[in-house]
């Protein structure tokens, strides 16, 4: 017995997942990274220590993933997006690692509360809405499905603004989300690249007698990558989100400083770093337009240079780039990637034009996200010539060759040449970026069935006719891990108790819930969970807004970007209608409702800001009128973001998706609400159509004109005054606003909004008003029967499986990207692989 060896296995503090190891690692990080001992550590210190503890576990998977990709030379998706609205990382990573419960126990045993630490995380303000959230859902699904991928974007120092409400008006506050650092990212200055701006071009003949063009820039800026690991759900795959920050080549000019020019000494630093300061600068002034174009080119150039670096590191030639990378343009913002890749291939890598164009077209695919003409970006020729002179030359050449193809197919048709040209020649000349993306890509897709059809018929009909094989539909999806499992653990546990947990990665399995629809006990549990979540939101509303709401009332929720086409003001017309009915008959029997709004208006969008003011002005009157007796409450929750969405979506009874038919490309909020058991009131617009088809027409509250009816009404000469004059309830609603009833007698405050409605009404609020009011009455009648409502709620969840982002990504992989999953074997802790004689493996490129 004395010679018997006893083997004790101890988990590594950086990779172990047991409660004891997590506690030990947490305390080590508090001490060695935060530099605090427990008695003086703040709640933020505790959050940072926990974040670094979790990041260590991510890094083991991240390094294993990048090493596997480098060694196997896999085909990789590059997702180019101006926005990535990731949401908080900590909770999501705990979920994906499968250690949520262990961490909760560990911090509890240390005398801390996990929910408090989760609230400490500053949400990265790297997106404005659906576009950025979709990109983040797709990155999560790519990792969950074990698809090699890199997301590329901008590391905005200030991100989107924080929203304050002062006297009912939106006020923008700087979103300094990086003020305390970001524990999830790792900077890589060694992989910095240079980006040129301005200047002129020179022609020459090279040694082989070939005609060459060289770009001589005015300015050169350095792009530095910051990487964030994006872990798949219970997989070893951790892909990379690589965001670029702008730096000056030389941050300080000593000569200028010594001569007394203190501003000049740091001028280059200020100019360069402006490029990654703010998400979407105000592009009303010329300087804003210039900065926005500079931003788009900056991140695209950085990303393409990085991709070529990785490709060549792997031993591949640039001629085969399209074989190893599939690059997706997320809307028109990255469309400048088409001429930039051509420039890199032709000017920097001496490739002939035809070969470079073949590589470029086969590398890129383009997703269109909008039906609004103003969102299809155009840039003036003058601005392009000033900022990107070489790219303007390349675009002219792309256009010349493309129009020759159009002439060959449609001889003697000057009109189609004018329409399809990359250059808009009407008035001031512009470059049409959507056209550039279409010509330079091998695939073009819309994001909902209706949207794709409208792209083919209305937005890009000539391009569809010219290259129909390029077009396909890829209906958007959202990740159920964040928006059900993480956001709604009570509902998650109930579902899992009935059908197991396979649905979290195969959302179509939710169909199995239908077997329990006739079980009274199941319906009661469902109803009780919904009620408890509503009570939580009611407590949050009281804490944030000081408003007491009836948590048994119908929670009618309208959360999204504030925009006229999303028609938040149609919702307000309904609220005023209910208010007027109560004032006319205080004893009327109405279903109590809590109307909850949230969303941000673009800083320069006055009409959207006026809608926010209208919501608050109506709320001030309605919430304080004794005749209402709490039957109607209006709440505006400020600073809408992913964290707030995770609170709101599970509590919703009714989801407002009321955009004018033919205006919303898809929508993803509609999916998140339905996944959490909310019923939808909506038009036949975007993904509403497909949601209605999936959940059943009887489980969806439909109103409003159809897309073709909208077109016909406008073509016949739409007159909003007709509806105003011939609908007594609508007439009273409009008059009450106009007479200053909701603005303390100020008849001018909302005049711009009313003038727009009565004289133009581009989004047909008045035409859809009565249909909306009638539909809302059907909602109230359904809510009077709780058991009937609960059945509809369950069926909405059971039939929502199509709208997982996993399904969307599988379709992209199969139809457009042609990529396959790659299994990642988790490597042991890296120190065990280092040769102690000092021999290290060759560094990896990603």
BELLIN-V649612 format. One line per field, one symbol per residue. ss: DSSP state (H for helix, E for strand, C for the rest). phi: phi as a letter, one per 40 degrees, with the letter a starting at -180 (. if undefined). burial: # if it has 24 or more other C-alpha atoms within 12 Angstrom, else .. A space follows every 10 residues. Layout:
ss: ???
phi: ???
burial: ???
//
This chain:
ss: CCCCCCCCCC CCCCCCCCHH HHHHHHHHHH HHCCCCCCCC CCHHHHHHHH HHHHHHHHHH HHHHHHHHHH HHCCCEEEEE CCCCCCCCCH HHHHHHHCCH HHHHHHHHHC CCCHHHHHHH CCCCCCCCCH HHHHHHHHHH HHHHCCECEE EEEECCCCEC CEEEEECCEE EEECCCCCCC CCCCEEEEEE EEEEEEECCE EEEEECCCCC EEEEEECCEE EEEEEEEEEE ECCCCCCEEE EEEEEEEECC CCCHHHHHCC CHHHHCHHHH HHHHHHCECC CCCCCHHHHH HHHHHHHHHH HHHHHHHHHH HHHCCCCHHH HHHHEEEEEE CHHHCCHHHH HHHHHHHHCC CCHHHHHHHH HHHEEEECCC CCHHHCCEEE HHHHHHHCHH HHHHHHHHHH HHHHHHHHHC CCCHHHHHHH CCEECCCCCE EEHHHHHHHC CCCEEECCHH HHHHHHHHHC HHHHHHCHHH EEECCCCECH HHHHHHCCHH HHHHHHHHHC CHHHCCHHHH HHHHHHCCCH HHHHHHHHHH HHHHHHHHHH HHHHHCCCCC CCCEEEEEEC CCCHHHCHHH HHHHHHHHHH HHHHCCCCCC CCEEEEEECC CCCCCHHHHH HHHHHHHHHH HHCCCCCCCC CEEEEECCCC CHHHHHHHHH HCCEEEECCC CCCCCCCCHH HHHHHCCCEE EECCCCCHHH HHHHHCHHHC EECCCCHHHH HHHHHCCCCH HHHHHHCHHH HHHHHHHHCC CCCCCCCCCC HHHHHHHHHC CCCCHHHHHH HHHHHHHHHH HHHCCHHHHH HHHHHHHHCC HHHEHHHHHH HHHHHHHCCC ECCCCCCCCH HHHCCCCCCC CCCCCC
phi: .ccccbcbcb ccccbcbcdc cccccdcccc ccbcgbcdcb ccccdccccc cccccdcccd cccccccccc ccfccbcbbc acbaccgccd cccccccgbd cccdcccccc gbbccccccc cccccbabid ccccdcdccc cdcccgccab cbabcccbfc ccbbbbfgbc bcbdccccdb gbccbbcbcc bcbbbcagga bbbabcccgc cbbbcbccbb bcbbcbbbcb cccfbccbcb bbbbbcbccb cabccccccg cccccbcccc cccdcbcbcf cdbccdcccc cccccccdcc cdcccccccc ccdcgccccb dccbbbbbcc gcdccccccc ccccccccbf ccdccccccc ccccbbbcba bcdcccdbbc dccccccbcc cccccdcdcd ccccccdccb cgbccccccc dcbcccgccb cccccccccc bcabbcbadc dcccdccbcb ccccccbccc cabbddabcc cccbcccbcc cdccccccbg bcccbbcccd dccccbcccd cccccdcccd cccccccccc ccccbgbcbc cccccbbbbi dcadccgccc dcccccdcdc ccccadcdcb ccbbcbbaib bddccccccc ccccdccccc cccbccccfg cbbbbbccfc acdcdcccdc cccbbcbbcc dgbccagbdd cccccbgccb baccbfcddc ccccchccba cbagccdccc ccccccgcbc cdcccbbccc dcdccccccg dbbfgcccdb ddccccccbb fdbfccccdc cccccccccc ccccbdcccc dcccccccbc ddcccccccd cdcccbcfbb cbcbccccdd ccccccchcb cccccb
burial: .......... ..#######. ########## #..#...... ..######## ########## ########## ..######## ########## ########## .###.##... .#.#..##.# ########## ########## ########## ########## #####..### #...###... .######... ########.# #......... .####...## ########## ########## #########. .......... .....####. ########## #.......## ########## ########## #..#...### ########## ########## #######..# #.#..##### ########## ##...##### #.######## #########. .##..#.... .....##..# ####.....# ########## ########## ######.### .###.#...# ########## ########## ##.##..##. ..######## ####.##... .##.###.## #.###.##.. #.....#### ########## ########## ########## ##.......# ########## ###...#### ########## ###....### ########## ########## ########## ########## ########## ########## ##.####### #######..# .......#.# #.##....## ########.. ###.....## #.##..##.. ########## ###.###.## .##..##### ########## ########## ###.###### ####.#.... .......... ...###
//
